Amino acid sequence: MFSKTILAAVVLVAASATLADPLPPTPCLKACFPKDHVCGEGQVLVPPTGDGGCFVCCVAPSPPPEPHEVCLAVCLLEDAVCPDGRPLSGGNGCFNCCGPK
């Protein structure tokens, strides 16, 4: 019975911590590294957050996605109005709506 109470308390604490912080924590290796340590691929060396702390290797955050150009696969007339404010481009009787999406 005692172990069920502890398990329930742990689940409650984990749930409240999850709701309190909308961003998931960055997974880090639980180790102490020197400041010149080279972390593994996809990881960055994070300095200590207090006096006398350890450098740790954490998963590198993903870069924001690059905006890419999306073009409609149709030929539009020269006076067409593109949705979402994309520019009308092209020539020779075939115009497309292209731009970041």
MMTF fields as JSON, N, C-alpha, C and O atoms, coordinates in Angstrom:
{
  "mmtfVersion": "1.0.0",
  "mmtfProducer": "UNKNOWN",
  "numBonds": 403,
  "numAtoms": 404,
  "numGroups": 101,
  "numChains": 1,
  "numModels": 1,
  "chainsPerModel": [1],
  "groupsPerChain": [101],
  "chainIdList": ["A"],
  "bondAtomList": [4, 2, 8, 6, 12, 10, 16, 14, 20, 18, 24, 22, 28, 26, 32, 30, 36, 34, 40, 38, 44, 42, 48, 46, 52, 50, 56, 54, 60, 58, 64, 62, 68, 66, 72, 70, 76, 74, 80, 78, 84, 82, 88, 86, 92, 90, 96, 94, 100, 98, 104, 102, 108, 106, 112, 110, 116, 114, 120, 118, 124, 122, 128, 126, 132, 130, 136, 134, 140, 138, 144, 142, 148, 146, 152, 150, 156, 154, 160, 158, 164, 162, 168, 166, 172, 170, 176, 174, 180, 178, 184, 182, 188, 186, 192, 190, 196, 194, 200, 198, 204, 202, 208, 206, 212, 210, 216, 214, 220, 218, 224, 222, 228, 226, 232, 230, 236, 234, 240, 238, 244, 242, 248, 246, 252, 250, 256, 254, 260, 258, 264, 262, 268, 266, 272, 270, 276, 274, 280, 278, 284, 282, 288, 286, 292, 290, 296, 294, 300, 298, 304, 302, 308, 306, 312, 310, 316, 314, 320, 318, 324, 322, 328, 326, 332, 330, 336, 334, 340, 338, 344, 342, 348, 346, 352, 350, 356, 354, 360, 358, 364, 362, 368, 366, 372, 370, 376, 374, 380, 378, 384, 382, 388, 386, 392, 390, 396, 394, 400, 398],
  "bondOrderList": [1, 1, 1, 1, 1, 1, 1, 1, 1, 1, 1, 1, 1, 1, 1, 1, 1, 1, 1, 1, 1, 1, 1, 1, 1, 1, 1, 1, 1, 1, 1, 1, 1, 1, 1, 1, 1, 1, 1, 1, 1, 1, 1, 1, 1, 1, 1, 1, 1, 1, 1, 1, 1, 1, 1, 1, 1, 1, 1, 1, 1, 1, 1, 1, 1, 1, 1, 1, 1, 1, 1, 1, 1, 1, 1, 1, 1, 1, 1, 1, 1, 1, 1, 1, 1, 1, 1, 1, 1, 1, 1, 1, 1, 1, 1, 1, 1, 1, 1, 1],
  "groupList": [{"groupName": "MET", "atomNameList": ["N", "CA", "C", "O"], "elementList": ["N", "C", "C", "O"], "formalChargeList": [0, 0, 0, 0], "bondAtomList": [1, 0, 2, 1, 3, 2], "bondOrderList": [1, 1, 2], "singleLetterCode": "M", "chemCompType": "L-PEPTIDE LINKING"}, {"groupName": "PHE", "atomNameList": ["N", "CA", "C", "O"], "elementList": ["N", "C", "C", "O"], "formalChargeList": [0, 0, 0, 0], "bondAtomList": [1, 0, 2, 1, 3, 2], "bondOrderList": [1, 1, 2], "singleLetterCode": "F", "chemCompType": "L-PEPTIDE LINKING"}, {"groupName": "SER", "atomNameList": ["N", "CA", "C", "O"], "elementList": ["N", "C", "C", "O"], "formalChargeList": [0, 0, 0, 0], "bondAtomList": [1, 0, 2, 1, 3, 2], "bondOrderList": [1, 1, 2], "singleLetterCode": "S", "chemCompType": "L-PEPTIDE LINKING"}, {"groupName": "LYS", "atomNameList": ["N", "CA", "C", "O"], "elementList": ["N", "C", "C", "O"], "formalChargeList": [0, 0, 0, 0], "bondAtomList": [1, 0, 2, 1, 3, 2], "bondOrderList": [1, 1, 2], "singleLetterCode": "K", "chemCompType": "L-PEPTIDE LINKING"}, {"groupName": "THR", "atomNameList": ["N", "CA", "C", "O"], "elementList": ["N", "C", "C", "O"], "formalChargeList": [0, 0, 0, 0], "bondAtomList": [1, 0, 2, 1, 3, 2], "bondOrderList": [1, 1, 2], "singleLetterCode": "T", "chemCompType": "L-PEPTIDE LINKING"}, {"groupName": "ILE", "atomNameList": ["N", "CA", "C", "O"], "elementList": ["N", "C", "C", "O"], "formalChargeList": [0, 0, 0, 0], "bondAtomList": [1, 0, 2, 1, 3, 2], "bondOrderList": [1, 1, 2], "singleLetterCode": "I", "chemCompType": "L-PEPTIDE LINKING"}, {"groupName": "LEU", "atomNameList": ["N", "CA", "C", "O"], "elementList": ["N", "C", "C", "O"], "formalChargeList": [0, 0, 0, 0], "bondAtomList": [1, 0, 2, 1, 3, 2], "bondOrderList": [1, 1, 2], "singleLetterCode": "L", "chemCompType": "L-PEPTIDE LINKING"}, {"groupName": "ALA", "atomNameList": ["N", "CA", "C", "O"], "elementList": ["N", "C", "C", "O"], "formalChargeList": [0, 0, 0, 0], "bondAtomList": [1, 0, 2, 1, 3, 2], "bondOrderList": [1, 1, 2], "singleLetterCode": "A", "chemCompType": "L-PEPTIDE LINKING"}, {"groupName": "VAL", "atomNameList": ["N", "CA", "C", "O"], "elementList": ["N", "C", "C", "O"], "formalChargeList": [0, 0, 0, 0], "bondAtomList": [1, 0, 2, 1, 3, 2], "bondOrderList": [1, 1, 2], "singleLetterCode": "V", "chemCompType": "L-PEPTIDE LINKING"}, {"groupName": "ASP", "atomNameList": ["N", "CA", "C", "O"], "elementList": ["N", "C", "C", "O"], "formalChargeList": [0, 0, 0, 0], "bondAtomList": [1, 0, 2, 1, 3, 2], "bondOrderList": [1, 1, 2], "singleLetterCode": "D", "chemCompType": "L-PEPTIDE LINKING"}, {"groupName": "PRO", "atomNameList": ["N", "CA", "C", "O"], "elementList": ["N", "C", "C", "O"], "formalChargeList": [0, 0, 0, 0], "bondAtomList": [1, 0, 2, 1, 3, 2], "bondOrderList": [1, 1, 2], "singleLetterCode": "P", "chemCompType": "L-PEPTIDE LINKING"}, {"groupName": "CYS", "atomNameList": ["N", "CA", "C", "O"], "elementList": ["N", "C", "C", "O"], "formalChargeList": [0, 0, 0, 0], "bondAtomList": [1, 0, 2, 1, 3, 2], "bondOrderList": [1, 1, 2], "singleLetterCode": "C", "chemCompType": "L-PEPTIDE LINKING"}, {"groupName": "HIS", "atomNameList": ["N", "CA", "C", "O"], "elementList": ["N", "C", "C", "O"], "formalChargeList": [0, 0, 0, 0], "bondAtomList": [1, 0, 2, 1, 3, 2], "bondOrderList": [1, 1, 2], "singleLetterCode": "H", "chemCompType": "L-PEPTIDE LINKING"}, {"groupName": "GLY", "atomNameList": ["N", "CA", "C", "O"], "elementList": ["N", "C", "C", "O"], "formalChargeList": [0, 0, 0, 0], "bondAtomList": [1, 0, 2, 1, 3, 2], "bondOrderList": [1, 1, 2], "singleLetterCode": "G", "chemCompType": "PEPTIDE LINKING"}, {"groupName": "GLU", "atomNameList": ["N", "CA", "C", "O"], "elementList": ["N", "C", "C", "O"], "formalChargeList": [0, 0, 0, 0], "bondAtomList": [1, 0, 2, 1, 3, 2], "bondOrderList": [1, 1, 2], "singleLetterCode": "E", "chemCompType": "L-PEPTIDE LINKING"}, {"groupName": "GLN", "atomNameList": ["N", "CA", "C", "O"], "elementList": ["N", "C", "C", "O"], "formalChargeList": [0, 0, 0, 0], "bondAtomList": [1, 0, 2, 1, 3, 2], "bondOrderList": [1, 1, 2], "singleLetterCode": "Q", "chemCompType": "L-PEPTIDE LINKING"}, {"groupName": "ARG", "atomNameList": ["N", "CA", "C", "O"], "elementList": ["N", "C", "C", "O"], "formalChargeList": [0, 0, 0, 0], "bondAtomList": [1, 0, 2, 1, 3, 2], "bondOrderList": [1, 1, 2], "singleLetterCode": "R", "chemCompType": "L-PEPTIDE LINKING"}, {"groupName": "ASN", "atomNameList": ["N", "CA", "C", "O"], "elementList": ["N", "C", "C", "O"], "formalChargeList": [0, 0, 0, 0], "bondAtomList": [1, 0, 2, 1, 3, 2], "bondOrderList": [1, 1, 2], "singleLetterCode": "N", "chemCompType": "L-PEPTIDE LINKING"}],
  "groupTypeList": [0, 1, 2, 3, 4, 5, 6, 7, 7, 8, 8, 6, 8, 7, 7, 2, 7, 4, 6, 7, 9, 10, 6, 10, 10, 4, 10, 11, 6, 3, 7, 11, 1, 10, 3, 9, 12, 8, 11, 13, 14, 13, 15, 8, 6, 8, 10, 10, 4, 13, 9, 13, 13, 11, 1, 8, 11, 11, 8, 7, 10, 2, 10, 10, 10, 14, 10, 12, 14, 8, 11, 6, 7, 8, 11, 6, 6, 14, 9, 7, 8, 11, 10, 9, 13, 16, 10, 6, 2, 13, 13, 17, 13, 11, 1, 17, 11, 11, 13, 10, 3],
  "groupIdList": [1, 2, 3, 4, 5, 6, 7, 8, 9, 10, 11, 12, 13, 14, 15, 16, 17, 18, 19, 20, 21, 22, 23, 24, 25, 26, 27, 28, 29, 30, 31, 32, 33, 34, 35, 36, 37, 38, 39, 40, 41, 42, 43, 44, 45, 46, 47, 48, 49, 50, 51, 52, 53, 54, 55, 56, 57, 58, 59, 60, 61, 62, 63, 64, 65, 66, 67, 68, 69, 70, 71, 72, 73, 74, 75, 76, 77, 78, 79, 80, 81, 82, 83, 84, 85, 86, 87, 88, 89, 90, 91, 92, 93, 94, 95, 96, 97, 98, 99, 100, 101],
  "secStructList": [7, 2, 2, 2, 2, 2, 2, 2, 2, 2, 2, 2, 2, 2, 2, 2, 2, 2, 2, 2, 7, 1, 1, 7, 7, 7, 7, 5, 7, 1, 1, 7, 5, 7, 6, 6, 7, 7, 7, 7, 6, 6, 3, 3, 3, 3, 7, 7, 1, 1, 6, 6, 7, 7, 5, 3, 3, 3, 3, 7, 7, 7, 7, 7, 7, 7, 7, 7, 3, 3, 3, 7, 1, 1, 7, 5, 7, 6, 6, 7, 7, 7, 4, 4, 4, 7, 7, 3, 3, 3, 3, 6, 6, 3, 3, 3, 3, 3, 3, 3, 7],
  "xCoordList": [0.821, 0.0, 0.868, 0.558, 1.963, 2.87, 3.481, 3.626, 3.842, 4.452, 3.454, 3.852, 2.16, 1.142, 0.989, 0.77, 1.101, 1.011, 2.187, 2.014, 3.382, 4.572, 4.449, 4.766, 3.992, 3.821, 2.817, 3.045, 1.713, 0.704, 1.281, 0.992, 2.093, 2.714, 3.686, 3.728, 4.461, 5.42, 4.682, 5.085, 3.617, 2.825, 2.22, 2.214, 1.714, 1.123, 2.158, 1.884, 3.33, 4.402, 4.829, 5.019, 4.981, 5.383, 4.326, 4.663, 3.059, 1.975, 1.925, 1.745, 2.081, 2.041, 3.25, 3.135, 4.397, 5.583, 5.401, 5.846, 4.757, 4.51, 3.557, 3.765, 2.516, 1.556, 2.139, 1.75, 3.047, 3.627, 4.602, 4.729, 5.284, 6.289, 5.849, 5.913, 5.393, 4.9, 5.992, 5.689, 7.257, 8.35, 8.965, 9.28, 9.14, 9.752, 11.211, 11.881, 11.713, 13.117, 14.029, 13.675, 15.201, 16.174, 16.894, 17.471, 16.87, 17.563, 19.075, 19.7, 19.641, 21.078, 21.673, 20.997, 22.942, 23.653, 23.953, 24.381, 23.734, 23.997, 25.467, 25.803, 26.338, 27.778, 28.41, 27.803, 29.621, 30.381, 31.51, 32.382, 31.497, 32.525, 33.371, 32.882, 34.648, 35.466, 34.974, 34.261, 35.367, 34.861, 35.342, 34.763, 36.395, 36.876, 36.392, 36.907, 35.412, 34.885, 34.143, 33.487, 34.251, 33.514, 32.377, 32.611, 31.157, 29.984, 29.752, 30.342, 28.901, 28.567, 27.763, 27.341, 27.56, 26.819, 25.397, 24.724, 24.952, 23.611, 23.495, 22.39, 24.644, 24.636, 25.482, 26.378, 25.188, 25.963, 26.414, 25.738, 27.574, 28.099, 27.456, 27.58, 26.775, 26.056, 26.823, 27.149, 27.117, 27.87, 27.027, 25.801, 27.695, 26.962, 26.069, 26.372, 24.974, 24.039, 24.273, 23.575, 25.231, 25.521, 26.996, 27.777, 27.381, 28.779, 29.175, 28.49, 30.286, 30.811, 30.03, 30.187, 29.197, 28.415, 29.233, 30.428, 28.591, 29.245, 28.814, 27.693, 29.72, 29.347, 28.656, 29.106, 27.571, 26.838, 26.603, 26.581, 26.43, 26.087, 24.577, 23.995, 23.952, 22.5, 22.174, 22.972, 20.996, 20.539, 20.395, 19.768, 20.981, 20.919, 19.487, 18.805, 19.021, 17.666, 17.576, 18.543, 16.422, 16.209, 16.136, 15.514, 16.766, 16.663, 15.248, 14.56, 14.813, 13.48, 13.442, 14.45, 12.306, 12.24, 12.461, 11.999, 13.167, 13.416, 12.138, 11.497, 11.762, 10.606, 10.988, 12.061, 10.141, 10.439, 9.372, 8.235, 9.763, 8.855, 7.901, 8.307, 6.634, 5.6, 4.902, 4.453, 4.811, 4.144, 2.942, 2.991, 1.871, 0.714, 1.057, 1.672, 0.666, 0.996, -0.073, -0.604, -0.381, -1.368, -0.885, -0.029, -1.431, -1.168, -2.337, -3.479, -2.045, -3.066, -2.961, -1.942, -4.024, -4.007, -3.163, -2.914, -2.732, -1.84, -2.461, -1.735, -3.788, -4.449, -4.997, -5.803, -4.573, -5.044, -4.537, -3.47, -5.316, -4.933, -4.607, -5.428, -3.41, -2.96, -3.502, -3.653, -3.795, -4.227, -3.039, -1.889, -3.311, -2.291, -1.223, -0.153, -1.475, -0.516, 0.719, 1.69, 0.699, 1.862, 1.923, 0.882, 3.127, 3.247, 2.915, 3.126, 2.397, 2.136, 3.387, 3.862, 3.923, 5.135, 5.01, 4.192, 5.823, 5.819, 5.841, 6.221, 5.441, 5.42, 4.964, 4.649, 4.93, 4.521, 3.134, 2.892, 2.228, 0.856, 0.652, -0.465, 1.689, 1.553, 2.113, 3.319, 1.218, 1.617, 1.271, 0.271, 2.106, 1.915, 1.965, 2.57, 1.317, 1.414, 2.544, 2.438, 3.616, 4.772, 5.114, 4.832, 5.716, 6.157, 6.269, 5.89, 6.787, 6.925, 5.564, 4.597, 5.491, 4.223, 4.45, 3.521],
  "yCoordList": [-1.191, 0.0, 1.258, 2.234, 1.228, 2.366, 2.689, 3.861, 1.654, 1.887, 2.509, 3.292, 2.181, 2.791, 4.27, 5.08, 4.631, 6.032, 6.819, 7.931, 6.244, 6.91, 7.043, 8.096, 5.991, 6.032, 7.106, 7.844, 7.206, 8.226, 9.622, 10.522, 9.815, 11.117, 11.477, 12.626, 10.508, 10.757, 11.121, 12.051, 10.41, 10.704, 12.094, 12.83, 12.466, 13.784, 14.888, 15.894, 14.715, 15.71, 15.827, 16.937, 14.708, 14.733, 15.411, 16.179, 15.142, 15.756, 17.257, 18.019, 17.702, 19.135, 19.84, 20.976, 19.191, 19.791, 19.894, 20.866, 18.913, 18.942, 20.067, 20.76, 20.264, 21.323, 22.701, 23.664, 22.82, 24.112, 24.597, 25.805, 23.71, 24.084, 23.591, 22.39, 24.507, 24.069, 23.522, 22.771, 23.876, 23.373, 22.144, 22.165, 21.072, 19.883, 20.147, 20.895, 19.543, 19.758, 19.123, 18.126, 19.712, 19.165, 18.011, 18.188, 16.827, 15.684, 15.93, 16.306, 15.716, 15.899, 14.644, 13.92, 14.398, 13.289, 13.66, 14.78, 12.738, 12.981, 12.685, 11.642, 13.606, 13.442, 14.817, 15.823, 14.861, 16.094, 16.097, 15.229, 17.069, 17.13, 18.393, 19.391, 18.363, 19.582, 20.545, 20.147, 21.826, 22.837, 22.643, 23.227, 21.834, 21.597, 20.255, 19.789, 19.637, 18.341, 18.501, 19.516, 17.498, 17.482, 16.474, 15.281, 16.965, 16.1, 15.31, 15.608, 14.318, 13.486, 14.238, 15.375, 13.587, 14.197, 14.534, 13.718, 15.747, 16.182, 16.691, 16.917, 16.877, 17.366, 18.626, 18.857, 19.432, 20.637, 20.602, 20.038, 21.217, 21.31, 22.523, 23.647, 22.286, 23.342, 23.682, 22.793, 24.989, 25.389, 25.233, 25.139, 25.208, 25.087, 26.299, 27.404, 26.08, 27.174, 27.831, 28.783, 27.348, 27.939, 27.826, 27.345, 28.267, 28.181, 26.728, 25.987, 26.329, 24.993, 23.88, 22.717, 24.201, 23.176, 22.448, 22.699, 21.558, 20.738, 21.148, 21.612, 20.972, 21.076, 19.764, 18.695, 19.834, 18.632, 18.649, 19.712, 17.47, 17.345, 17.183, 16.267, 18.079, 18.045, 17.93, 18.307, 17.405, 17.311, 18.725, 19.578, 18.971, 20.294, 20.593, 19.717, 21.822, 22.165, 22.164, 22.482, 21.808, 21.789, 23.217, 24.071, 23.486, 24.825, 25.049, 24.09, 26.296, 26.541, 26.13, 26.244, 25.66, 25.233, 26.405, 27.518, 26.143, 27.162, 27.363, 26.39, 28.617, 28.8, 28.353, 28.697, 27.616, 27.166, 27.677, 27.946, 27.801, 28.345, 27.267, 26.157, 27.616, 26.7, 27.354, 28.496, 26.635, 27.163, 26.293, 25.068, 26.942, 26.188, 25.56, 26.205, 24.316, 23.591, 23.815, 22.864, 25.081, 25.434, 26.66, 27.397, 26.878, 28.107, 29.051, 28.735, 30.198, 31.203, 32.333, 32.487, 33.125, 34.29, 35.394, 35.397, 36.319, 37.393, 38.28, 38.87, 38.383, 39.25, 38.481, 39.022, 37.242, 36.438, 37.027, 37.638, 36.833, 37.277, 36.023, 35.115, 35.995, 34.823, 34.847, 35.918, 33.67, 33.61, 33.801, 33.618, 34.158, 34.276, 35.31, 35.276, 36.227, 37.282, 36.845, 37.597, 35.635, 35.185, 35.959, 36.329, 36.21, 36.967, 36.11, 34.897, 36.758, 36.106, 36.257, 37.375, 35.164, 35.234, 34.287, 33.367, 34.526, 33.668, 34.501, 35.671, 33.912, 34.593, 33.65, 32.489, 34.15, 33.368, 32.756, 31.624, 33.502, 33.03, 32.067, 31.59, 31.768, 30.845, 31.51, 31.723, 31.833, 32.485, 31.581, 30.862, 31.628, 30.81, 31.679, 32.751, 31.2, 31.847, 31.157, 29.986, 31.886, 31.322, 32.186, 33.383, 31.573, 32.318, 31.419, 30.249, 31.949, 31.148, 30.712, 31.471, 29.528, 28.985, 28.474, 27.972],
  "zCoordList": [0.0, 0.0, 0.0, -0.684, 0.777, 0.859, -0.502, -0.85, -1.283, -2.597, -3.566, -4.428, -3.448, -4.312, -3.989, -4.89, -2.717, -2.318, -2.878, -3.377, -2.796, -3.343, -4.854, -5.409, -5.527, -6.977, -7.367, -8.326, -6.641, -6.927, -6.735, -7.524, -5.694, -5.447, -6.561, -7.001, -7.016, -8.099, -9.379, -10.078, -9.695, -10.893, -10.796, -11.783, -9.634, -9.437, -9.609, -10.264, -9.037, -9.175, -10.633, -11.13, -11.323, -12.731, -13.585, -14.486, -13.318, -14.086, -13.853, -14.804, -12.605, -12.327, -12.922, -13.38, -12.923, -13.54, -15.041, -15.653, -15.64, -17.08, -17.432, -18.429, -16.635, -16.907, -16.639, -17.299, -15.704, -15.355, -16.416, -16.614, -17.094, -18.083, -19.453, -19.717, -20.356, -21.66, -22.57, -23.497, -22.332, -23.158, -22.51, -21.32, -23.277, -22.683, -22.35, -23.062, -21.276, -20.931, -21.974, -22.605, -22.143, -23.076, -22.402, -21.329, -23.013, -22.403, -22.332, -23.324, -21.162, -20.954, -20.326, -19.595, -20.622, -19.994, -18.551, -18.272, -17.646, -16.226, -15.948, -15.385, -16.345, -16.147, -16.008, -16.374, -15.482, -15.32, -16.347, -16.312, -17.261, -18.294, -18.122, -17.593, -18.566, -18.552, -19.633, -20.554, -19.505, -20.439, -21.872, -22.789, -22.097, -23.462, -24.022, -25.038, -23.369, -23.812, -25.142, -25.375, -26.007, -27.27, -27.118, -26.926, -27.207, -27.062, -28.344, -29.383, -28.263, -29.412, -30.46, -30.245, -31.591, -32.697, -32.249, -31.62, -32.583, -32.215, -30.793, -30.299, -30.122, -28.747, -28.644, -29.456, -27.64, -27.361, -25.906, -25.045, -25.644, -24.285, -23.615, -24.1, -22.505, -21.799, -20.528, -19.741, -20.32, -19.127, -17.863, -17.931, -16.711, -15.448, -15.215, -15.664, -14.514, -14.25, -12.895, -12.546, -12.136, -10.832, -10.517, -11.338, -9.333, -8.919, -8.699, -7.994, -9.307, -9.094, -9.755, -9.383, -10.719, -11.401, -12.447, -12.605, -13.149, -14.169, -15.566, -15.774, -16.523, -17.922, -18.283, -17.871, -19.045, -19.442, -20.949, -21.57, -21.528, -22.948, -23.059, -22.477, -23.809, -23.991, -25.477, -26.336, -25.759, -27.146, -27.686, -27.057, -28.861, -29.478, -29.899, -30.43, -29.67, -30.099, -31.622, -32.315, -32.12, -33.567, -34.082, -33.451, -35.222, -35.791, -36.32, -36.669, -36.381, -36.924, -38.393, -39.091, -38.865, -40.265, -41.204, -40.952, -42.277, -43.294, -44.106, -44.503, -44.355, -45.235, -46.644, -47.141, -47.26, -48.609, -49.559, -49.168, -50.797, -51.79, -52.266, -52.611, -52.276, -52.734, -53.912, -53.819, -55.012, -56.199, -56.538, -56.423, -56.953, -57.416, -58.758, -59.607, -58.953, -60.185, -61.247, -61.82, -61.5, -62.527, -63.272, -62.783, -64.454, -65.205, -64.974, -65.308, -64.407, -64.13, -65.136, -65.81, -65.233, -66.11, -65.486, -64.28, -66.313, -65.869, -64.791, -63.99, -64.758, -63.784, -62.573, -61.816, -62.385, -61.248, -59.931, -59.878, -58.881, -57.54, -56.725, -56.6, -56.183, -55.424, -53.997, -53.409, -53.438, -52.039, -51.101, -51.502, -49.89, -48.84, -49.147, -48.538, -50.07, -50.361, -51.118, -51.204, -51.669, -52.445, -53.756, -54.299, -54.273, -55.518, -56.741, -56.742, -57.773, -59.052, -59.902, -60.104, -60.398, -61.214, -62.395, -62.393, -63.385, -64.571, -65.833, -65.805, -66.923, -68.206, -69.299, -69.037, -70.531, -71.698, -71.519, -71.938, -70.901, -70.732, -69.579, -69.374, -68.822, -67.689, -66.438, -66.316, -65.518, -64.276, -63.1, -63.124, -62.077, -60.878, -59.637, -59.633, -58.579, -57.268, -56.523, -56.157, -56.303, -55.609, -54.409, -54.388, -53.428, -52.262, -51.06, -51.118, -49.969, -48.754, -48.245, -48.311, -47.754, -47.244, -45.85, -45.218]
}
